[in-house]
Amino acid sequence: MSSSEGHEHKYELSKETQEKYNAIKDLKPMHKGDFIGVEQDKFYVSLSEEEVYELSPLAYYVWAMCDGEHTVEDMANDISQNANIEFNRVVEPLIIVLDEMKKVGLVEY
């Protein structure tokens, strides 16, 4: 694809990903648990003494942004701009991280 074709976004989201994103983009997730420390690029968050989760730097960044103020769309824009990654390439990993954290109770909508 040449740049003369005028396509602004080269990366297309799957229909399923686009639908998931549209369903949650205006929600303002709130993180649960407490940050307890970082060791060698692993971030640790606890829900209780028995439940401690090891998060990747991306997952921790997303968890920290879940402050009840930022929408999912805000988060995608923030990651896209700060990491200099095309917006559509951010959406699917963001949805996956949020889904996984929601399943274990680290994030709620």
HELIX and SHEET records of a PDB file:
HELIX    1   1 SER A    3  GLU A    5  5                                   3    
HELIX    2   2 LYS A   15  ILE A   24  1                                  10    
HELIX    3   3 PRO A   57  MET A   65  1                                   9    
HELIX    4   4 VAL A   72  ALA A   83  1                                  12    
HELIX    5   5 PHE A   87  VAL A  104  1                                  18    
SHEET    1   A 2 MET A  30  HIS A  31  0                                        
SHEET    2   A 2 VAL A 107  GLU A 108 -1                                        
SHEET    1   B 3 ASP A  34  GLU A  39  0                                        
SHEET    2   B 3 LYS A  42  SER A  46 -1                                        
SHEET    3   B 3 VAL A  52  LEU A  55 -1                                        
END                                                                             
